[in-house]
Amino acid sequence: MVGYDLWQEKRVAKQKMKQAPIAVSDK
């Protein structure tokens, strides 16, 4: 389960990185 948690955390971090530039350019 720990390995799954780490994988999930990495996936969420990647999604945030993708969304961050879009949110900034929106303003």
C-alpha positions in Angstrom: 0.0 0.0 0.0 2.9 2.3 0.7 4.2 2.0 -2.8 0.7 2.8 -4.1 0.6 5.9 -2.0 3.9 7.1 -3.4 2.8 6.5 -6.9 -0.5 8.3 -6.3 1.5 11.3 -4.8 3.7 11.5 -7.9 0.7 11.4 -10.2 -1.0 14.2 -8.3 2.2 16.3 -8.3 2.5 15.9 -12.1 -1.1 17.0 -12.6 -0.5 20.1 -10.4 2.7 20.9 -12.4 0.6 20.7 -15.6 -2.2 22.9 -14.2 0.1 25.5 -12.6 1.3 27.3 -15.8 -2.3 27.3 -17.2 -3.6 29.0 -14.0 -0.9 31.6 -14.1 -1.4 32.5 -17.8 -5.2 32.7 -17.1 -4.6 35.8 -14.9 
